[in-house]
Amino acid sequence: MEKDVTLESRSSLFFVAGLVAALLVGAGASAQGLGGAGQRIEGKVKFLPIPYLNYDRSLEFQVGGLPMAMFNPVPSDTLSPSSIAGLFGMYSTSESWFFMGFGRVHLDQDNWRLMAAAGSGTMNFQFFVDAPVNGWIPYNTEMDIAFVQVQRRLVKRLYGGLSYSFLDFTTALEPVPEPFRTTLN
């Protein structure tokens, strides 16, 4: 696929934004509240492998995995919820792929919360252009994302802190077929 038009975009793609939100919310789901025995695993580490299979008309057949590990970084800290770290990877028959790592750590009796995620991928899509082209135009979006957050308990269930997000998207379109190009003079 030739790429002669490149567009830079700092806006979010729904797929990536949804994926990151789902992973980060899922990673933090056990962190709500004040912790305690109901939100801690037994032992040092619990491995949670989740396979991923999907088919849709845009990305075609997809295969991947979401291996996660829950752990207690400080065994004597029984108030903090268990921490979580994991990876996500997927590949599709449309030659789209995405890979990311993420984690959330609870420290000092859940007074400190650290969260990070980073990933990279490429998505191959297409869109339909009506008259005069009346055909599909393929395009590719390459993406890199990163997120870091540090929070400190201010009072009871209120946390404050700093976070940094990085999103970089580059989209390349396949050239429009020659008979349909328009030149403005």
Stockholm file with secondary structure:
# STOCKHOLM 1.0

chainA/1-185         MEKDVTLESRSSLFFVAGLVAALLVGAGASAQGLGGAGQRIEGKVKFLPIPYLNYDRSLEFQVGGLPMAMFNPVPSDTLSPSSIAGLFGMYSTSESWFFMGFGRVHLDQDNWRLMAAAGSGTMNFQFFVDAPVNGWIPYNTEMDIAFVQVQRRLVKRLYGGLSYSFLDFTTALEPVPEPFRTTLN
#=GR chainA/1-185 SS CCCCEEEEECSCCHHHHHHHHHHHHHHHGGGSSSCCGGGSCSSSEEEEEEEEEEEETTTEEEEEEEEEEEECSSTTCCSSCCEEEEEEEEEETTSCEEEEEEEEEEETTTTEEEEEEEEEEEEEEEEEECTTTCEEEEEEEEEEEEEEEEEEEEETTEEEEEEEEEEEEEEEECCCCGGGCCCCC
#=GC SS_cons         CCCCEEEEECSCCHHHHHHHHHHHHHHHGGGSSSCCGGGSCSSSEEEEEEEEEEEETTTEEEEEEEEEEEECSSTTCCSSCCEEEEEEEEEETTSCEEEEEEEEEEETTTTEEEEEEEEEEEEEEEEEECTTTCEEEEEEEEEEEEEEEEEEEEETTEEEEEEEEEEEEEEEECCCCGGGCCCCC
//
